[in-house]
Structure formats: structure tokens, C-alpha cells
Amino acid sequence: MSRGALRDDGALQGYPTSWEIDRFLLDGEPVHIGPLRPDDVERLSEFHAKLSSTTVYYRYFATHAVLPASETRAPHRARQPGPDGLRRRRSRPAFGVGRYEWDGSSREAEVAFVVADGFQRRGVGTLLLERLAAYAREQGIERFVAELLPENPGVIRVFRASGHWLQESATDGVVCVTIDLGPPA
């Protein structure tokens, strides 16, 4: 059976269930999150279709009516085992996705997030960053890098408030952030 295939009992072979967690958002709403699965592609497309044009622009630096193909590829691709993103429990609509891209040859990965408009400023980005950082450290990744639009202060605040050492610079209208994934200060 190929990695990521569903077993007869409905479970996903190789799916890291140990990375599923229950947490609370800032307003006390309980949420359950876990790694992306190959069968999340349709849910990711539906999630994207409900985002405001501003949220899409902040995430992709352009507006897209349809989720870019790079965001719908199977999360279980064969570069490294385990999750490269987080999503909400399957029985409820998605509220945010965080993922990192890592080629496996360096100690640095590019990280990005998008949070549903109704869930912004409720702690989702912080939760996604914490979980992705913990998983990335297990994979030997020491730093996240991100490129952000300066008019996207919410994500910049998430990185600054994370407790991790970070470095910021601005180039060509883009804020470049490097986050050290050592334990937060």
C-alpha cells in the first residue's frame, strides 16, 4: 500500500495521529487541529473560496479566484514524512492552514499561514506557528523564513509575539522575517 493510502478501517496509513491536538482559541472556543492529509485537497479549495480578497492578497501577494495548484498538491509528497501543515478537525469547516516548504537539505524552511476571516485575531496564527515550529524542530529545521506584505500587521504581530528570536528586514516592499526555532525565550 502506498504511503498515505486509506486502510480498510478508514485510517490513513502513515498519518501522524500524535500531532493532533485540542486547544483553545483566545476567546475560549475549543479547536482540534492536525496535520494535513491527502484527502484534504477538496477542503482546502473550499476553505480558499471563502476567504476575502484581502486575506488572499496578504497570503499570496495577488488575488486568486481558485486556490493555486501549489497549495493543493498532496501534503504527503515524498520529501519528508509527517505533516507540513495543520487543519481543523474534519467534521467542521477549516479555520486556518499553516505550512512550511523544506527541501530537506538545509536547516531552513519557508513558512506561510492563512486564517479564515472570521477566525483572525483569535490566536489561530499563534497556534499554527507553535505546532509547525515544534514539528519542524523534530525534522532538524532550525529556522523559518517568511516574506510578508507590510500592510499585513497581523502575521507580523504573530511572529513578534512568538517568543522566538527573529530578524526582520525590508526589501522591495516586502518584509523578510527569519525566526530561530530554538525554544522560545
Backbone hydrogen bonds, N-H to C=O, Kabsch-Sander energy under -0.5 kcal/mol:
donor,donor_aa,acceptor,acceptor_aa,energy
4,G,13,Q,-1.2
5,A,2,S,-1.9
7,R,11,A,-3.2
10,G,7,R,-2.0
13,Q,5,A,-2.5
13,Q,11,A,-0.6
15,Y,12,L,-2.0
17,T,15,Y,-1.8
19,W,16,P,-2.2
20,E,17,T,-1.9
21,I,33,I,-2.4
23,R,31,V,-2.7
25,L,29,E,-2.6
26,L,122,R,-3.0
28,G,25,L,-2.2
31,V,23,R,-3.1
33,I,21,I,-2.5
34,G,87,R,-2.2
36,L,85,G,-1.0
40,D,37,R,-2.2
41,V,38,P,-0.9
44,L,40,D,-2.7
45,S,41,V,-1.9
46,E,42,E,-2.3
47,F,43,R,-2.7
48,H,44,L,-2.5
49,A,45,S,-2.1
50,K,46,E,-0.9
50,K,47,F,-1.0
51,L,48,H,-1.6
56,V,52,S,-2.3
57,Y,53,S,-2.3
58,Y,54,T,-2.6
59,R,55,T,-1.8
60,Y,56,V,-2.9
61,F,57,Y,-2.5
71,E,68,P,-2.1
72,T,68,P,-0.6
72,T,69,A,-1.2
73,R,69,A,-0.7
77,R,74,A,-1.5
79,R,77,R,-0.7
80,Q,77,R,-0.7
86,L,98,G,-1.0
87,R,34,G,-2.7
89,R,32,H,-1.9
92,R,89,R,-1.8
97,V,114,V,-2.7
98,G,86,L,-0.6
99,R,112,A,-2.5
100,Y,84,D,-1.2
101,E,110,E,-2.7
102,W,100,Y,-0.5
109,A,143,R,-2.1
110,E,101,E,-2.1
111,V,145,V,-2.6
112,A,99,R,-2.3
114,V,97,V,-2.0
116,A,95,F,-2.5
119,F,116,A,-2.1
120,Q,116,A,-0.6
120,Q,117,D,-1.0
122,R,119,F,-1.0
124,V,119,F,-0.6
127,L,123,G,-2.2
128,L,124,V,-2.8
129,L,125,G,-2.6
130,E,126,T,-2.5
131,R,127,L,-2.3
132,L,128,L,-2.7
133,A,129,L,-2.6
134,A,130,E,-2.1
135,Y,131,R,-2.3
136,A,132,L,-2.9
137,R,133,A,-2.4
138,E,134,A,-1.5
139,Q,135,Y,-1.1
139,Q,136,A,-0.6
140,G,137,R,-1.6
141,I,136,A,-2.4
142,E,107,R,-2.4
143,R,107,R,-1.8
144,F,179,I,-2.2
145,V,109,A,-2.3
146,A,177,V,-2.2
148,L,175,V,-2.9
152,N,149,L,-2.1
155,V,152,N,-0.5
156,I,152,N,-1.3
157,R,153,P,-2.6
158,V,154,G,-1.9
159,F,155,V,-2.2
160,R,156,I,-2.4
161,A,157,R,-2.6
162,S,158,V,-0.5
162,S,159,F,-1.0
163,G,160,R,-0.6
167,Q,178,T,-2.3
169,S,176,C,-2.0
171,T,174,V,-2.7
174,V,171,T,-1.7
175,V,148,L,-3.3
176,C,169,S,-3.6
176,C,174,V,-0.6
177,V,146,A,-2.9
177,V,175,V,-0.5
178,T,167,Q,-2.4
179,I,144,F,-3.2
180,D,165,W,-2.7
180,D,178,T,-0.5
181,L,142,E,-3.3
185,A,163,G,-3.4
